Amino acid sequence: MKQEGIIQTKPSYGMASADLREDLSCSICLSIYTEPVMLPCGHNFCQGCIVKVLETQEGSGGYTCPECREEYEERPALHRNRTLGNIAEKCSLAQPEPGKTEILCTYCDSPVPAVKSCLQCETSLCNGHLQKHNKSVQHTLTEPTCSFMDQKCSIHSEIFRYHCCEDSVCICVSCCLAGEHRGHRVELLSEASEKKKEKLGKVLEKLTLEREEAEREVQGLQEDLKEKGAGETERVTVLFRDIRKWVDSLEKQMLDVLSRQKEKLSRDLCDVIQNLEIKQDELSGKIRHIEELCNMADPLVVLQERESHGAAFCGAEAADDTKVPSVRDLDKGLISDTLVTGLAEIMREVRARVYGQEAKNVLLDISTAGQFVSVSQNKKTASESDIALYPDSPDRFKEYNQVLCNRSFKSGQHYWEVEGSTLGDWDIGVAYPSIKRDGEESGIGNNMHSWSLCKCADTFYISHNFSEIPVSPSCHKYRISLDYEAGLLSFYELSKPVRHLYTFTASFTEPLHPVFCVGDQGWVRICK
């Protein structure tokens, strides 16, 4: 017996269809072939699928079949398999994709798709049966469906005709006349649907505008990222170009120093070399004369020559005590100083480009120091004192052991370096001069007017406006880098290599002072 409103199949037909679909499926996309093509090895694939695979194999040194792994040195030609394509097309039309629900005609013996469903009869109809159905009765038709009960009242089993405006539910005629919705304001389903569509249209319009705004924001961010990336790339390119230029200049300077030193040594040794050359000529003459005597056969001549030239032979036989001065080394100290000084100058220039100018003459301002802050004589180190050291004043911190520095920065790029104790507590950072001097909110990092790196026992965190972000530095020497116009405040630990800890982003509105806070056993020091 047929089941109404669901897919109808015969067992043998289903098994055959499954086998046929498997034979006609592409091994790449696992769907029925679309425009199938064949490789030289005989395996078939969808044209779009195999083209994508071959494109991914470009530049790998060869191509392979995804099915049998046969290799091709050159990209293989694709031959269209028209016969397979026709079979696959017919199979695709005759069978829906697995997982897709198809409503079939209730009255047809063979599987024929339904075009409408009748809610009164709870049947689905193809075109042929629909025409016969319409000639006999005028029933409510909908798009093909299996869920007839979803469109009927669960109490009266009648088709929904109205929409209750007060309860926002669909109701039947009985609900409207005698049921719990009696006396409520109701509308025809078509009217209620149109009103809801109108509301949805307004919502859609609003959502569309919001989506367009989001798209503009995304595009703006992408353009901003592209612009910033291009700017940073250009900055790095220019920096390395300048570094190469500076290194080349330093190399020329070093070669010039070496050349001048060699010339000086050459001048110093010129006279010695000249005297040695004269002596070399004299010794060569004596050697030739003695060699001639050694080659004479007449012993009388040899002996008489000794008597008449005794002085010459004595000179030849006597030990030569003339001392030849050694060649002095080049001035390695001058060479080293030139190299180190040049490299240091290059590093200063690189740091200035990357971090900004090194802040000079940064000193602790005693007029702002809390009464229990001990400031060293050179005004570069702050530590906690056991006794009050200063008279009270409006500029002095009262709640915390804090102290501002004398310098402030309201433009440009600057950096300074700070060392903190391994024991105890401390904070380092920057603050506006308008920071409160008393109360809990006067602590650096506890307000909108300050930014800090805090050490509390063995815990480190970045702090601003009572918001804390944990960090984990491995040393106790730090660089604070400020780019005022860009609104960037960065903390680095000066480990090897230097490690970035955190960067604040803000729109600075006041000059920024370096600021420090010290606790029990803690101290901080401004490095040179």
Residue pairs with C-beta under 8 A, 6 or more apart in sequence:
2 8
2 106
4 106
4 122
4 123
4 124
5 103
5 106
5 117
5 122
5 123
5 124
5 145
5 146
5 148
6 103
6 104
6 146
7 101
7 102
7 103
7 104
7 111
8 104
8 111
9 17
9 111
17 95
20 91
21 32
21 91
21 95
21 98
24 32
24 33
24 84
24 87
24 88
24 91
25 31
25 32
25 33
26 32
26 33
26 34
26 36
26 44
26 45
26 46
26 49
27 43
27 45
27 66
27 67
28 45
28 46
28 49
28 50
28 53
28 66
29 46
29 49
31 46
31 97
32 88
32 91
32 92
32 97
33 44
33 45
33 46
33 84
33 85
33 88
34 46
34 47
34 48
34 88
35 46
35 47
35 48
35 80
35 85
36 44
36 45
36 46
36 47
36 80
36 81
36 84
36 85
36 88
37 44
37 45
37 46
37 47
37 50
37 78
37 79
37 80
37 81
38 44
38 78
38 79
38 80
38 81
39 45
39 50
39 65
39 70
39 76
39 78
40 70
40 72
40 76
40 77
41 65
41 67
41 68
41 70
43 65
43 66
43 67
43 68
44 81
44 84
45 53
45 66
45 67
47 78
47 80
50 66
50 78
51 78
53 66
54 63
54 75
54 76
57 63
57 64
62 71
62 72
62 73
63 71
63 72
63 73
63 74
63 75
63 76
64 70
64 71
64 72
65 72
96 102
101 146
102 113
103 113
103 114
103 117
103 124
103 144
103 145
103 146
104 111
104 112
104 113
104 114
104 124
105 112
105 113
105 114
105 124
105 125
105 126
105 129
106 114
106 123
106 124
106 125
106 129
107 123
107 125
107 126
107 129
108 126
108 129
112 126
113 126
113 144
114 124
114 125
114 126
114 144
115 125
115 126
115 127
115 130
115 144
116 124
116 125
116 130
116 141
116 142
116 143
116 144
117 123
117 124
117 125
117 141
117 142
117 143
117 144
117 145
117 148
118 124
118 125
118 133
118 139
118 140
118 141
119 139
119 140
119 141
119 142
119 148
119 151
119 152
119 159
120 137
120 139
120 140
120 159
121 133
121 139
122 148
124 144
124 145
125 133
130 141
133 139
140 159
142 151
145 151
151 159
151 160
152 158
152 159
152 160
152 172
153 159
153 160
153 171
153 172
153 174
153 175
155 174
155 175
155 179
156 172
156 174
156 175
156 179
158 172
158 173
158 174
159 172
160 170
160 171
160 172
160 189
161 171
161 172
161 173
161 176
161 188
161 189
162 170
162 171
162 172
162 173
162 175
162 176
162 186
162 187
162 188
162 189
162 192
163 169
163 170
163 171
163 186
163 187
163 188
163 189
163 191
163 192
163 193
164 170
164 171
164 175
164 176
164 181
164 184
164 185
164 186
165 184
165 185
165 186
165 187
165 192
166 181
166 184
166 185
167 181
167 184
169 181
170 189
171 179
171 181
171 186
175 181
175 182
176 182
176 184
176 186
187 195
235 353
239 350
239 353
239 354
242 349
242 353
243 346
243 350
246 345
246 346
246 349
247 346
250 339
250 342
250 343
250 346
253 338
253 342
254 335
254 338
254 339
254 342
257 334
257 335
257 338
258 330
258 335
261 330
261 331
261 334
261 335
262 330
265 327
265 328
265 330
268 328
269 325
269 327
272 324
272 325
276 324
279 322
286 312
286 315
286 316
289 312
290 313
290 316
293 301
293 302
293 305
296 302
306 313
348 358
351 358
351 415
352 358
355 413
355 415
355 479
355 481
356 412
356 413
356 414
356 415
356 481
356 482
356 483
357 412
357 413
357 414
357 415
358 414
358 415
358 416
359 407
359 409
359 414
359 415
359 416
359 514
361 406
361 407
362 405
362 406
362 407
362 416
362 514
362 526
363 378
363 379
363 380
363 405
363 406
363 407
363 526
364 375
364 379
364 380
364 381
364 382
364 403
364 404
364 405
364 406
364 516
364 526
365 403
365 404
365 405
365 406
365 513
366 375
366 379
366 390
366 403
367 393
367 395
367 396
368 395
368 396
368 397
368 402
368 403
368 404
369 375
369 382
369 389
369 390
369 396
369 397
369 402
369 403
370 396
370 397
370 398
370 400
370 401
370 402
370 403
371 388
371 389
371 390
371 392
371 396
371 398
372 384
372 385
372 386
372 387
372 388
372 389
372 401
373 382
373 383
373 384
373 385
373 389
373 397
373 401
373 402
373 403
373 518
374 382
374 383
374 384
374 385
374 389
375 381
375 382
375 403
376 382
376 383
380 525
380 526
381 523
381 524
381 525
381 526
382 403
382 516
382 518
382 523
382 524
382 525
383 518
383 522
383 523
384 401
384 424
384 518
384 519
384 520
384 521
384 522
384 523
390 396
392 398
394 437
395 437
396 437
397 403
397 437
397 438
397 442
398 437
398 438
398 442
399 438
399 439
399 440
399 442
399 443
400 442
400 443
400 444
400 517
401 517
401 518
401 519
402 427
402 442
402 443
402 444
402 515
402 516
402 517
403 515
403 516
403 517
404 431
404 433
404 513
404 514
404 515
405 513
405 514
405 515
405 516
405 526
407 513
407 514
408 433
408 511
408 512
408 513
409 482
409 484
409 511
409 512
410 484
410 510
410 511
410 512
411 484
411 485
412 484
412 485
413 481
413 482
413 483
413 484
414 481
414 482
414 484
415 479
415 480
415 481
415 482
416 479
416 480
416 514
416 526
416 527
417 477
417 478
417 479
417 480
417 494
417 526
417 527
418 428
418 477
418 478
418 479
418 480
418 514
418 516
418 524
418 525
418 526
418 527
419 476
419 477
419 478
419 524
419 525
419 527
420 426
420 428
420 455
420 476
420 477
420 478
420 522
420 523
420 524
420 525
421 476
421 521
421 522
421 523
421 524
422 476
423 521
423 522
424 455
424 518
424 519
424 520
424 521
424 522
424 523
425 454
425 455
425 456
425 457
425 518
425 519
425 520
425 521
425 522
426 454
426 455
426 516
426 517
426 518
426 519
426 522
426 523
426 524
427 443
427 444
427 445
427 452
427 453
427 454
427 455
427 463
427 515
427 516
427 517
428 452
428 453
428 478
428 480
428 514
428 515
428 516
428 524
429 444
429 445
429 450
429 451
429 452
429 453
429 463
429 480
429 514
429 515
430 450
430 451
430 452
430 480
430 482
430 489
430 512
430 513
430 514
430 515
431 444
431 449
431 450
431 451
431 512
431 513
431 515
432 449
432 450
432 509
432 510
432 511
432 512
432 513
433 510
433 511
433 513
434 449
434 510
435 442
435 444
435 447
435 449
435 450
435 515
436 442
436 447
436 449
440 446
441 447
443 517
444 450
444 451
444 452
444 463
444 515
444 517
445 451
445 452
445 454
445 463
445 464
445 465
445 466
445 468
446 463
446 465
446 466
447 465
447 466
448 464
448 465
449 510
450 464
450 515
451 462
451 463
451 464
451 489
451 504
451 506
452 462
452 463
452 464
452 515
452 517
453 460
453 461
453 462
453 463
453 471
453 478
453 491
453 501
453 502
454 460
454 461
454 462
454 463
454 468
455 522
456 519
459 470
460 470
460 471
460 472
460 473
461 468
461 469
461 470
461 471
462 468
462 469
462 471
462 491
462 501
462 502
462 504
463 469
464 504
469 502
471 491
471 501
471 502
473 493
473 495
473 499
473 501
474 493
474 495
474 499
475 493
475 494
475 495
477 493
477 494
477 527
478 491
478 492
478 493
478 494
478 501
479 491
479 492
479 494
479 498
480 489
480 490
480 491
480 492
480 514
481 488
481 489
481 490
481 491
481 492
482 488
482 489
482 490
482 512
483 489
484 508
484 512
487 505
487 506
487 507
487 508
488 503
488 504
488 505
489 503
489 504
489 506
489 512
490 500
490 501
490 502
490 503
490 504
491 500
491 501
491 502
491 503
492 498
492 499
492 500
492 501
493 499
493 501
514 526
516 524
518 524
